[in-house]
Amino acid sequence: MRALTLILLVLLLLIQIPLWFGKGGVLKVWEMQNQVKTLETNNTDKELRNQALRSEVEDLQAGKGALEEEARDGLGLIKPGEIFIQVLSAGSSSDNPRSNSGVIQTAPPALYEEGQGTRPAPVKGH
């Protein structure tokens, strides 16, 4: 009787090995569930980013206000008659000699065509 119990116990353990460590075993399923959670989180983050980009594209296509804002912030556009003032922090250093603190850059109206703007020279650290 004791030998039969031992044989059945060994067979039970042998049956359990593929269940836990096989191709479709419990450990593999847990690992895949963790991968799915990670991918879902990444997808959610990317979807939020895509929505923000879609919104920005719609704003740029819809009106001149958003286009002008992008041109001013991203490209440094200034309009005729405007004065471009750049304020640098005290701790910043730059290789550009034109970017000293307190420098005011203006462009005479004669350099502009009617209704057109221009970009100031690029400055590091801006």
N, C-alpha and C positions, 0 to 999 in steps of 0.2 A: 504494500500500500504506500509505503514511504517512497519507493522508487517511482511509482506511477505519479505521485504528486510532484516529484522533482522533475520528471520528464515533461509533464504538463506545464510546469512553471518555465522551463527552458523554452518550450515551444511558444508560450505566450510572449516571452521576451524576444524571441526571433521574429515573431509577427509584428511586434512593436517597432523594431528597428526601421523598416521602410516607412512606417507611419510618421516617425519623428525626423528621420534623416534622409529619406528618399527624395525623388524629384518633386513630388507633390506633397511633401511632408509638412508638418505643422510649422517647423522652423522656417522653411522656405516661404510659406504663406505669410507668416508674421513679417519677414523681411520685405516681401512684396507690398504688404499693406503700408509699411513705413515709407517705401519708395513712392507709393501712390499719394500718401499724405504730403510728402515733400513736393512732388510734382504739382499737386493741386494748389499748394501755397504759392509756388512759383508762377503758376498760371494766373492766379488771382492778382498777384503783384503786377504781372505783365498786362493783364486786362485793365487794371487801373491806370497804368502808364499809357496804354493805347487810348483809353477814353480821354485822358488829359491831352494827348497829342491831337486826337480828333477834334476836340474842342478848340484847341489853338488854331488848327487849320481852318475850321469853320469861322472863327473870329477874323482870321487874316483874309479869307475870301469874302466875308460879309461886308466889311466896312473899312473906310480909310483910317479911322481912329486906331484900330489895332495894328494896321500896317504902318502907320506913322510911329506908333509906340515901339514897334519892333525895329524900325529903321533908326530911331533915336537911341534906343538902348543897345541894340546889337551892332549897329553899323556906325554909330556916332554922328548921325545926320544933324546938321544945323541949318536953319532957314536964313534967308537973306535978312540982314539987320540984327540977327541975334548975336549974342556974345557967348562964347563957349568958355566956361571957367572950370578948371580941373583942380580939385583939392586933393592933395596927397597926404597920407598920414605921415607923422613925423618919423616913424621907424622904417618907412619904405625906402628902398634904394632903387635907382634905375640907371641903365646905361645910356638912356636917351638924354642928351643935354637940353632938349626943349621941354623936358618934363619936370623942371624945378618947381618947388612949391611956390604958389603965388603967381604963376605965369598965367596971363590972360590971353587967350587966342581969339582974335577977331578976324573976320574976313570982310573986306570992303564990299559993299553992294555991287560994285562994278564987276566983280568976279562971278556973279551969279547971273544966270538967265532968269527971265521972269518966271516965278513959281517953282524954280528948281533949287535944290539944296546941294550941299556937298559934304564930304566927310573930312574931318580933321585928320591930321597925321596920326597913325597908330602910336599909342603910348603903352609901354609895358606896365603891368601892375594895375591896369584899369579894368 
